[in-house]
Amino acid sequence: MSEGAVDEDGGVPFYVNRGGLPIDGPTWERMWGYIARTHPDGQNLVKSIRNTVELPRVPIPPVPAVTSGVSVVERVEGIQRYIRELQYLTNNISGLERFPISFKTEFSGGCFRHIVLGLHCGGHFGAIGISRREDLMYKPLQQKSLSDLMADYQEAYARCWHTLRKIKIGPYVSHDPHSVEQIDWKQSVLDVQDLGAEGLRRELERHSRDMRLRIIKGPPSPPKERRREVTPSPQRGQASPQRRERRPSGDKPADPKSLPDLGSYQIRV
């Protein structure tokens, strides 16, 4: 690492995503240099990792090429493919639970909605997401409770003059990539104004407790298919109940005089 890069950091943490994703070469060098300066084993640790050739490579999807000669439809499809390849980033992290969170806010007479992915690991809560405001997306795994995490978001909305109206929270999402279980986006729908601060805290603690119990007990079993009621067969000597025949809509009922006499006819089973 050059001396100028060291002076630029000033010995303090720096933003690693300044050049965007995937991380470029200069940013990686700054990160290695920071570890070498701050870790007790410094350079030896860096060399032991960088010189190891057997480390598994993390697959990085290629950024879609968006050029002027590509149609709008092709650009959108390329972006969607890129997002699809990134969707399993948190799925294989053992011990990390994910759950959906959505917010409804009000500003200048209009309603706005925002979705983030809530995280829970080691007794701490956080979130990841996308937003034009930095304090409305990523939340480190530092909050000790779900209510503390929601309070953090509520304060962030207040700083941009938005009033938080509703919070919708779902349960933990399955880690099975082949699961057919539908995502419940609104297991808890909380009206912030009606509940008040204390009521909101109690509801969030209840939801957090329900999520933990779901992990211990496992997801609920699917409802069993209701068995059709079976009418016992008539015993010998008993007449079976007469069945009412359905006729197509619009057909006229038959003349009773033209029907055969079925009074003595019995069905034997």
Secondary structure, 3 states (H helix, E strand, C coil): CCHHHHHHHCCCCCCCCCCCCCCCHHHHHHHHHHHHHHCCCHHHHHHHHHCCCCCCCCCCCCCCCCCCCCCHHHHHHHHHHHHHHHCCCCCCCCCCEEEEEEEEEEECCEEEEEEEEEEEECCEEEEECCCCCHHHCCEEEEECCHHHHHHHHHHHHHHCCCEEEEEEECCCCCCCCCCCCCCCCCCEEEEHHHHHHHHHHHHHHHHHHHHHHHHHHCCCCCCCCCCCCCCCCCCCCCCCCCCCCCCCCCCCCCCHHHCCCCCCCCCCC
